[in-house]
Amino acid sequence: RPVWFPSIFGGPPRPAVQPPPQETPERGKPGDGPSDADSITRAESKQELEPTGPKTAVQIPVPLPVVQHEAGPDAGRGSPNADSSPDEQTTPKASATTPEISVPSFALSTPEPPSDAPKLSAPTLMPPPPRPPTLRPPQTNSTSSSAPSLSPAPRRTGNLPIPPRGQPGCSTLAPPPTHSSKPAKPSRAVSLSPGHSPLDWARLSGHPTADLRGLPPGTPYLRVTPSMLKRQTGRKGKDAWTVLGGKVYNISPYLPFHPGGEPELLRGAGRDGTRLFGEIHPWVNYEGMLAACLVGIYVPEEEGDEAAGGAGAVGGDLEAMD
Ligand code: HEM
């Protein structure tokens, strides 16, 4: 393999002593093991195991005899010692304990685990990756596997940089400056009197038979004209009507329940409050909340059913509309 380098880097032309195609089959031969790293490792481990095991297995280079060789000394040593479980007879644990003592490559990791833990010595065949000093458990004796997973947590938090505090705009509790630059719109909600919460209104108006229209029972839906609506302002003993989306509602029963207050709600009384309503809270489901307060539909003057008393029957028009 060193012969390649001069030819690659423009050195004097030399005939290749061993061309690449010839190296591969030679290295693949099981008998020429010294060139392969695995074969070297197996050979060294077998040599170290040889004093404790039978000598015949050392001469076999293939992996299968190695397993048989390791099972032999394990069974032989494991039977007098009561500390090993019966499952260890089939595992190649004997090879892990023995090279730990004599293989030169184990010298780097030997001081880390104690020699009485044979299962932890197996990964020492390959040197462990470098770990930061903060993640290393403080105790050298690794008695349980769960201990290392718990110990790095407090160490890690202790080494994390603490964000700066005390400066304006740097607090983690405060919103970002881009969000806090514009002051929030102050709420115009009022405190409702006891028994007039939104839930109370839902109980009062949510019943299917609830009738909060302020009309005699059995009165059909009305065709409400602008002149009719104008008189329903909530004053002079009359109910307050408003138009929302083409429908006329009696909002008088809802006045003490309105979160925005009675005066605000009365701004829409006697007129079409659709635009005003939509400017303040378009998300409010007025159709569901005022279903029991539905008086009728809003129609032009000439299409109204106004009689001398005020109301005319709508008939089935509103039901067809729904
Ligand atoms: C058309 C005249 C109306 C006006 C001028 C009006 C005005 C207001 C105002 C100023 C608020 C307080 C908003 C805030 O919290 O800052 C409010 C809240 C509220 N209004 Fe009205 N309102 C009207 C009609 C209605 C109607 C007809 C309903 C029910 C069908 C209603 C249901 C509510 C509800 C549920 C809230 C609380 C909204 C929330 O907290 O998000 N309002 N209203």
Boltz pocket constraint, residues with backbone or C-beta under 6 A from the ligand:
constraints:
  - pocket:
      binder: B
      contacts: [[A, 186], [A, 187], [A, 188], [A, 189], [A, 190], [A, 242], [A, 251], [A, 258], [A, 259], [A, 260], [A, 261], [A, 264], [A, 265], [A, 266], [A, 267], [A, 268], [A, 273], [A, 274], [A, 276], [A, 277], [A, 280], [A, 281], [A, 284], [A, 285], [A, 286], [A, 287], [A, 289], [A, 290]]
      max_distance: 6.0
